């Protein structure tokens, strides 16, 4: 049952089985009720026919009992004694009295009227003393009572449905007429339907299970291809491979496309990580080698020690290590703090601490303005510092920083009057370890991580960092951050 095909086939079979069993039971119950209703109607019609004859004064011997084999009749008086049974009725159950032999005394006491045309012992001519005809009896208009039972007619026993109808003769005697209708047709029909269901249900369930198995196997065939290719990619570590995409437009095709998109992103990430490690190793090698050379020379010839150069290499190595650690934290998904930072005050503070810049920075922050954003004060300070460092590196004679409201956010812009950034390089400069041709010198151009760090931090804060052409002719870096909600 670990197979999806097996679980799908079993589930579909169980659902269909429950549905068919429920529907079959409902059909059998409805069919049985309808057939029993028809039997009830037949039994009632036969009982009322006999009761009507008794109510009109028809003598027992003159009663017309139609189709006595299909509709056996038993008549019982008020005391439960059998006064009349149909011909060839040998035994009966399910009625008020189980006897099949009429009681003569009961018949006499019931006031059975003689056949029409017979003279009474006292010479009456069918009229009362006042010369009027005697009143006729009546048949009960209430719904008859129905019961199940058996009857043996001419040595054949079968199940019947009996209807009980009361009739009052014109002599005031109340009789109960039991007339039966056979249930053989109902039993045969229900049995035939039940047998067909019991025969067809297993066959249908086998068909459902087989079709579900085949359809599921066909539907999951692309999944197996995807699994095999993913296993091969894992074994070979070749992220350039892609899983096969089926021609269908279903969920499996969407899964394959998403898997390939994930592999593409993963390949790019791994390639970027490899390039990052290679570039970091290259960048670290130079200051470490330079520092080691100076220390080895100083060990052999102390008088030749270049102490300022060693300090500069150490500082450069420290800055590079700090940049690499910050990038590692950003790549790991480090989120900025939830504090509030006033960008106007942060810009003034950052500029005031830059006492060693070769070009004085002009600050343009409106007085009384509220430029608050949510984020990490340390990381945002790092962004502004990196942008000012970049401007100082490329400016000819002026560097300016401004803060202003921009829609639902705050914009910080750093401008210089340098050569600017070519339009086709305005995205590449934000990649790690990228330096344009005029910034290839490691002494002046840095390691090429400042702008990459600045954009990553801006993105982590829900903002953007872009570069444009400044009015002074150089580059204008625009940092946009959203205001607190």
C-alpha positions as CSV (number, residue, x, y, z in Angstrom):
1,X,0.0,0.0,0.0
2,X,3.0,2.3,-0.3
3,X,2.2,2.8,-3.9
4,X,0.1,5.8,-4.9
5,X,-1.5,3.6,-7.6
6,X,-2.5,1.0,-5.1
7,X,-3.9,3.6,-2.7
8,X,-5.8,5.3,-5.5
9,X,-7.3,2.0,-6.8
10,X,-8.3,0.9,-3.3
11,X,-9.8,4.3,-2.4
12,X,-11.8,4.5,-5.7
13,X,-13.0,0.9,-5.2
14,X,-14.1,1.5,-1.6
15,X,-15.9,4.7,-2.6
16,X,-17.7,3.0,-5.5
17,X,-18.5,-0.1,-3.4
18,X,-20.1,2.0,-0.7
19,X,-22.0,4.0,-3.3
20,X,-23.2,1.0,-5.1
21,X,-24.2,-0.9,-1.9
22,X,-26.1,2.2,-0.7
23,X,-27.8,2.6,-4.0
24,X,-28.6,-1.1,-4.3
25,X,-30.1,-1.2,-0.8
26,X,-32.2,1.9,-1.7
27,X,-33.4,0.3,-4.9
28,X,-34.3,-2.9,-3.2
29,X,-36.2,-1.1,-0.5
30,X,-38.1,1.0,-3.0
31,X,-38.8,-2.0,-5.1
32,X,-40.0,-4.0,-2.2
33,X,-42.2,-1.2,-0.9
34,X,-43.8,-0.7,-4.3
35,X,-44.5,-4.4,-4.7
36,X,-45.8,-4.7,-1.2
37,X,-48.0,-1.7,-1.9
38,X,-49.4,-3.4,-4.9
39,X,-50.1,-6.6,-2.9
40,X,-51.8,-4.5,-0.2
41,X,-54.0,-2.9,-2.8
42,X,-55.0,-6.3,-4.3
43,X,-55.6,-7.7,-0.8
44,X,-57.7,-4.7,0.1
45,X,-59.8,-4.9,-3.1
46,X,-60.5,-8.6,-2.5
47,X,-61.4,-8.0,1.2
48,X,-63.7,-5.1,0.5
49,X,-65.4,-7.1,-2.3
50,X,-66.2,-9.9,0.2
51,X,-67.1,-7.5,2.9
52,X,-69.5,-5.7,0.5
53,X,-71.3,-8.9,-0.3
54,X,-71.6,-9.7,3.4
55,X,-73.0,-6.3,4.1
56,X,-75.7,-6.6,1.5
57,X,-76.9,-9.9,3.1
58,X,-75.4,-12.4,0.7
59,X,-75.4,-15.8,2.3
60,X,-72.1,-17.5,3.0
61,X,-72.7,-20.2,0.5
62,X,-73.5,-17.7,-2.2
63,X,-70.4,-15.5,-1.8
64,X,-68.5,-15.0,-5.0
65,X,-64.8,-15.5,-4.2
66,X,-62.8,-14.7,-7.3
67,X,-59.4,-16.4,-7.8
68,X,-59.4,-18.1,-4.4
69,X,-55.9,-19.5,-5.0
70,X,-54.4,-16.0,-5.4
71,X,-56.7,-14.4,-2.9
72,X,-57.5,-16.7,0.0
73,X,-60.3,-15.4,2.3
74,X,-61.1,-16.0,5.9
75,X,-64.0,-14.4,7.7
76,X,-64.0,-14.1,11.5
77,X,-66.8,-13.0,13.8
78,X,-66.7,-10.7,16.8
79,X,-65.6,-13.5,19.1
80,X,-62.7,-14.5,16.8
81,X,-64.4,-17.6,15.5
82,X,-64.0,-18.6,11.9
83,X,-67.3,-18.5,10.1
84,X,-66.1,-18.8,6.5
85,X,-62.9,-19.7,4.5
86,X,-62.3,-19.9,0.8
87,X,-62.2,-23.2,-1.0
88,X,-59.1,-25.3,-0.7
89,X,-57.6,-23.2,2.1
90,X,-55.9,-25.7,4.4
91,X,-53.9,-23.5,6.8
92,X,-53.3,-19.8,7.4
93,X,-51.1,-17.6,9.7
94,X,-50.9,-13.9,10.2
95,X,-54.7,-13.3,10.6
96,X,-56.7,-12.9,13.7
97,X,-57.6,-16.6,13.8
98,X,-55.6,-19.5,12.5
99,X,-58.5,-21.9,12.0
100,X,-59.7,-22.9,8.6
101,X,-62.9,-24.8,9.6
102,X,-66.0,-22.7,9.9
103,X,-67.9,-23.1,13.2
104,X,-71.6,-24.0,12.5
105,X,-72.9,-22.4,15.7
106,X,-71.0,-19.2,14.9
107,X,-72.4,-19.2,11.4
108,X,-75.8,-19.5,12.7
109,X,-75.4,-16.9,15.4
110,X,-73.9,-14.5,12.7
111,X,-77.4,-14.3,11.3
112,X,-76.5,-15.6,7.9
113,X,-79.3,-14.7,5.5
114,X,-80.7,-17.3,3.3
115,X,-80.3,-17.2,-0.4
116,X,-82.5,-14.8,-2.3
117,X,-85.9,-16.4,-3.1
118,X,-85.9,-18.8,-0.2
119,X,-88.9,-18.5,2.2
120,X,-88.3,-18.0,5.9
121,X,-89.7,-20.4,8.4
122,X,-92.3,-17.8,9.6
123,X,-93.4,-17.2,6.0
124,X,-91.9,-13.6,5.8
125,X,-91.6,-12.3,2.3
126,X,-88.5,-10.2,2.9
127,X,-90.3,-7.2,4.5
128,X,-90.5,-5.9,8.0
129,X,-93.8,-5.8,9.9
130,X,-94.5,-2.3,8.6
131,X,-94.1,-3.5,5.0
132,X,-90.6,-1.9,4.4
133,X,-87.4,-3.6,3.3
134,X,-84.8,-4.3,6.0
135,X,-81.8,-1.9,6.2
136,X,-78.6,-3.0,4.4
137,X,-75.3,-3.5,6.4
138,X,-72.2,-1.4,5.9
139,X,-68.4,-1.8,5.2
140,X,-65.9,0.0,7.4
141,X,-64.4,3.0,5.6
142,X,-61.3,3.0,7.8
143,X,-58.0,2.0,6.3
144,X,-57.6,-1.7,6.5
145,X,-55.0,-3.3,8.7
146,X,-52.3,-5.2,6.9
147,X,-50.2,-8.1,8.1
148,X,-47.8,-10.7,6.7
149,X,-48.6,-14.4,6.9
150,X,-48.7,-17.7,5.1
151,X,-51.5,-19.7,3.6
152,X,-51.7,-23.3,2.4
153,X,-54.0,-23.6,-0.6
154,X,-54.4,-27.0,-2.1
155,X,-51.2,-28.3,-0.4
156,X,-49.1,-25.4,-1.6
157,X,-47.8,-23.0,1.1
158,X,-46.8,-19.5,0.2
159,X,-46.3,-16.1,1.7
160,X,-49.2,-13.7,1.6
161,X,-50.1,-10.1,2.5
162,X,-53.4,-10.0,4.3
163,X,-55.8,-7.0,4.5
164,X,-58.5,-7.0,7.3
165,X,-61.7,-5.2,6.5
166,X,-64.7,-5.0,8.9
167,X,-68.2,-5.4,7.6
168,X,-71.5,-5.1,9.5
169,X,-74.4,-7.2,8.2
170,X,-78.0,-5.9,8.1
171,X,-78.6,-8.0,11.1
172,X,-76.0,-6.0,13.1
173,X,-73.4,-8.7,13.2
174,X,-69.8,-7.4,12.8
175,X,-67.5,-9.6,10.8
176,X,-63.8,-9.2,9.9
177,X,-62.8,-10.3,6.4
178,X,-59.2,-11.3,5.8
179,X,-58.2,-11.5,2.2
180,X,-54.7,-12.2,1.0
181,X,-52.5,-11.3,-1.9
182,X,-49.5,-13.5,-2.8
183,X,-46.0,-12.1,-2.3
184,X,-44.3,-14.5,-4.7
185,X,-44.0,-11.8,-7.4
186,X,-42.4,-9.4,-4.9
187,X,-40.0,-12.1,-3.6
188,X,-39.1,-13.1,-7.1
189,X,-38.5,-9.6,-8.3
190,X,-36.5,-8.6,-5.2
191,X,-34.5,-11.9,-5.4
192,X,-33.7,-11.3,-9.1
193,X,-32.6,-7.8,-8.5
194,X,-30.5,-8.8,-5.5
195,X,-28.9,-11.6,-7.4
196,X,-28.0,-9.4,-10.3
197,X,-26.5,-6.9,-7.9
198,X,-24.5,-9.5,-6.0
199,X,-23.3,-10.8,-9.3
200,X,-22.5,-7.5,-11.0
201,X,-21.0,-5.7,-8.0
202,X,-17.8,-7.7,-7.8
203,X,-17.3,-7.5,-11.5
204,X,-17.9,-3.7,-11.5
205,X,-15.5,-3.2,-8.6
206,X,-12.8,-5.2,-10.4
207,X,-13.3,-3.0,-13.4
208,X,-13.2,0.2,-11.3
209,X,-10.0,-1.0,-9.6
210,X,-8.3,-2.0,-12.8
211,X,-9.3,1.2,-14.6
212,X,-8.1,3.4,-11.7
213,X,-4.8,1.5,-11.5
214,X,-4.2,1.9,-15.2
215,X,-5.2,5.6,-15.3
216,X,-3.1,6.4,-12.2
217,X,-0.1,4.6,-13.6
218,X,-0.4,6.5,-16.9
219,X,-0.8,9.8,-15.0
220,X,2.1,9.1,-12.7
221,X,4.5,7.9,-15.5
222,X,5.9,11.5,-15.9
223,X,6.5,11.6,-12.2
224,X,8.7,8.6,-12.4
225,X,10.7,10.2,-15.2
226,X,11.1,13.3,-13.0
227,X,12.2,11.2,-10.0
228,X,14.8,9.3,-12.1
229,X,16.2,12.5,-13.5
230,X,16.4,14.1,-10.0
231,X,18.2,11.0,-8.7
232,X,20.6,11.3,-11.6
233,X,21.2,15.0,-10.9
234,X,21.8,14.3,-7.2
235,X,24.2,11.5,-8.0
236,X,26.1,13.5,-10.7
237,X,25.8,16.9,-8.9
238,X,25.3,18.3,-12.4
239,X,22.8,21.1,-11.9
240,X,22.8,22.0,-15.6
241,X,20.5,18.9,-16.2
242,X,16.7,19.4,-16.3
243,X,13.8,17.1,-15.7
244,X,11.6,16.1,-18.7
245,X,8.5,18.3,-19.0
246,X,5.4,16.4,-20.3
247,X,3.3,18.0,-23.1
248,X,0.2,18.0,-20.9
249,X,-1.0,21.1,-19.1
250,X,-1.9,19.4,-15.9
251,X,-0.4,19.6,-12.4
252,X,2.4,17.2,-13.2
253,X,3.6,19.4,-16.1
254,X,3.4,22.4,-13.7
255,X,5.5,20.4,-11.2
256,X,8.1,19.6,-13.9
257,X,8.3,23.3,-14.9
258,X,8.6,24.4,-11.3
259,X,11.3,21.8,-10.7
260,X,13.3,23.1,-13.7
261,X,12.9,26.7,-12.5
262,X,14.1,25.6,-9.1
263,X,17.1,23.9,-10.6
264,X,17.9,27.0,-12.7
265,X,17.8,29.2,-9.6
266,X,19.8,26.6,-7.6
267,X,22.4,26.4,-10.4
268,X,22.7,30.1,-10.5
269,X,23.0,30.3,-6.7
270,X,25.7,27.6,-6.6
271,X,27.6,29.2,-9.4
272,X,27.4,32.6,-7.7
273,X,28.5,31.0,-4.5
274,X,31.5,29.3,-6.2
275,X,32.4,32.6,-7.9
276,X,32.1,34.4,-4.6
277,X,34.4,31.9,-2.8
278,X,36.9,32.2,-5.6
279,X,36.8,36.0,-5.6
280,X,37.0,36.1,-1.9
281,X,40.0,33.8,-1.8
282,X,41.6,36.0,-4.5
283,X,40.9,39.2,-2.6
284,X,42.1,37.8,0.7
285,X,45.3,36.4,-0.8
286,X,46.8,39.8,-1.8
287,X,46.7,41.6,1.6
288,X,47.7,38.4,3.4
289,X,50.6,37.9,1.1
290,X,51.6,41.5,1.3
291,X,51.4,41.5,5.1
292,X,53.4,38.3,5.3
293,X,56.1,39.7,3.0
294,X,56.5,42.8,5.1
295,X,56.7,40.8,8.3
296,X,59.3,38.4,6.9
297,X,61.4,41.4,5.7
298,X,61.0,43.1,9.0
299,X,62.1,39.9,10.8
300,X,65.3,39.7,8.7
301,X,65.9,43.4,8.4
302,X,64.0,45.4,11.1
303,X,65.2,48.7,9.7
304,X,63.3,48.0,6.5
305,X,59.9,47.5,8.2
306,X,57.1,49.4,6.4
307,X,54.9,49.9,9.4
308,X,52.3,52.2,7.7
309,X,52.0,49.7,4.8
310,X,51.5,46.8,7.2
311,X,48.8,48.7,9.1
312,X,47.1,49.6,5.8
313,X,47.1,46.0,4.7
314,X,45.8,44.9,8.1
315,X,43.0,47.5,8.0
316,X,42.1,46.4,4.4
317,X,42.0,42.8,5.5
318,X,39.8,43.7,8.5
319,X,37.4,45.6,6.3
320,X,37.2,42.8,3.7
321,X,36.6,40.2,6.4
322,X,33.8,42.3,7.9
323,X,32.2,42.7,4.4
324,X,32.4,39.0,3.8
325,X,30.8,38.2,7.2
326,X,28.0,40.7,6.6
327,X,27.3,39.2,3.2
328,X,27.2,35.7,4.7
329,X,24.6,36.9,7.3
330,X,22.5,38.5,4.6
331,X,22.7,35.3,2.4
332,X,21.6,33.3,5.5
333,X,18.4,35.4,5.6
334,X,19.2,37.7,8.5
335,X,16.4,40.1,9.0
336,X,16.9,43.7,10.1
337,X,15.9,44.8,13.5
338,X,12.4,46.2,14.1
339,X,13.6,49.6,15.5
340,X,12.8,53.1,14.0
341,X,15.6,55.0,12.3
342,X,15.5,58.7,11.5
343,X,17.4,58.9,8.2
344,X,18.0,62.7,8.3
345,X,19.8,62.4,11.6
346,X,21.6,59.3,10.5
347,X,23.0,61.0,7.4
348,X,24.2,64.0,9.4
349,X,25.8,61.7,11.9
350,X,27.5,59.6,9.3
351,X,28.9,62.7,7.4
352,X,30.1,64.3,10.6
353,X,32.3,61.2,11.4
354,X,34.0,61.3,8.0
355,X,36.9,63.7,8.9
356,X,39.4,62.0,6.5
357,X,37.5,62.5,3.2
358,X,39.4,64.2,0.5
359,X,36.2,66.1,-0.6
360,X,33.8,67.7,1.8
361,X,30.3,66.2,1.6
362,X,27.4,68.6,1.2
363,X,24.4,67.6,3.2
364,X,20.9,68.6,2.1
365,X,18.4,67.6,4.8
366,X,15.3,69.8,5.2
367,X,14.9,71.2,8.7
368,X,12.0,69.8,10.8
369,X,11.4,66.9,8.4
370,X,10.5,63.5,9.7
371,X,12.2,60.8,7.7
372,X,11.6,57.7,9.9
373,X,11.9,54.1,8.6
374,X,11.9,50.7,10.2
375,X,15.2,48.8,10.2
376,X,18.6,48.2,11.5
377,X,20.5,51.4,12.3
378,X,23.9,49.7,11.9
379,X,23.1,48.2,8.5
380,X,21.6,51.5,7.1
381,X,24.6,53.4,8.4
382,X,26.7,50.9,6.5
383,X,24.7,51.5,3.3
384,X,25.2,55.3,3.5
385,X,28.9,54.9,4.3
386,X,29.4,52.6,1.3
387,X,27.7,55.1,-1.0
388,X,29.8,58.0,0.3
389,X,32.9,55.9,-0.1
390,X,32.0,55.1,-3.7
391,X,31.3,58.8,-4.4
392,X,34.6,59.9,-2.8
393,X,36.5,57.4,-5.0
394,X,35.0,58.7,-8.2
395,X,34.3,62.4,-7.6
396,X,36.3,65.1,-9.2
397,X,35.5,67.9,-6.8
398,X,32.0,67.6,-5.2
399,X,30.0,65.0,-3.3
400,X,26.5,65.7,-2.0
401,X,23.9,63.7,-0.1
402,X,20.2,64.6,0.2
403,X,17.2,63.3,2.1
404,X,13.7,63.8,1.0
405,X,10.2,62.3,1.2
406,X,9.3,60.2,-1.8
407,X,5.7,59.0,-2.0
408,X,5.2,56.5,0.8
409,X,8.9,56.3,1.6
410,X,12.1,58.2,2.1
411,X,14.7,58.8,-0.5
412,X,18.4,59.2,0.2
413,X,20.5,60.3,-2.8
414,X,24.3,60.4,-3.0
415,X,25.7,62.4,-6.0
416,X,29.2,63.1,-7.3
417,X,30.7,64.9,-10.3
418,X,32.8,62.1,-11.6
419,X,32.6,60.2,-14.8
420,X,29.3,58.5,-13.9
421,X,28.3,54.9,-14.6
422,X,27.7,53.8,-18.2
423,X,24.0,52.8,-18.7
424,X,24.9,49.2,-19.7
425,X,26.9,48.8,-16.5
426,X,24.3,50.2,-14.0
427,X,23.1,46.7,-12.9
428,X,26.4,44.9,-13.1
429,X,28.1,47.3,-10.6
430,X,25.8,45.8,-7.9
431,X,27.3,42.4,-8.4
432,X,29.9,41.1,-5.9
433,X,33.6,41.7,-6.6
434,X,32.7,43.8,-9.7
435,X,34.9,46.9,-10.3
436,X,34.7,49.0,-13.5
437,X,37.9,49.7,-15.4
438,X,38.7,53.0,-13.7
439,X,38.4,51.3,-10.3
440,X,40.6,48.3,-10.8
441,X,43.3,49.5,-8.4
442,X,42.9,47.6,-5.2
443,X,44.3,50.5,-3.2
444,X,41.7,52.9,-4.5
445,X,38.9,50.7,-5.9
446,X,38.2,48.4,-2.9
447,X,37.2,44.8,-3.2
448,X,33.9,45.5,-5.2
449,X,31.6,44.5,-2.3
450,X,30.4,47.9,-1.1
451,X,27.6,48.4,-3.6
452,X,26.6,44.7,-3.5
453,X,26.2,45.0,0.3
454,X,24.3,48.3,0.0
455,X,21.7,46.8,-2.4
456,X,21.3,43.6,-0.4
457,X,20.6,45.6,2.8
458,X,18.2,47.8,0.9
459,X,16.3,44.8,-0.3
460,X,16.2,43.3,3.2
461,X,14.5,46.5,4.4
462,X,11.9,46.4,1.6
463,X,13.5,49.2,-0.4
464,X,15.5,49.7,-3.5
465,X,18.9,51.0,-4.6
466,X,19.4,52.3,-8.1
467,X,21.9,54.4,-10.0
468,X,21.2,57.3,-12.3
469,X,23.0,60.2,-14.0
470,X,23.5,63.2,-11.6
471,X,22.9,66.8,-12.5
472,X,26.5,67.4,-11.8
473,X,27.4,64.9,-14.6
474,X,28.5,62.0,-12.4
475,X,26.5,59.2,-10.7
476,X,23.5,59.6,-8.5
477,X,22.7,56.6,-6.2
478,X,19.1,56.6,-4.9
479,X,18.2,54.6,-1.8
480,X,14.4,54.4,-1.3
481,X,13.0,52.9,1.9
482,X,9.3,52.6,2.9
483,X,7.9,54.5,5.8
484,X,6.5,52.6,8.8
485,X,3.0,51.3,8.3
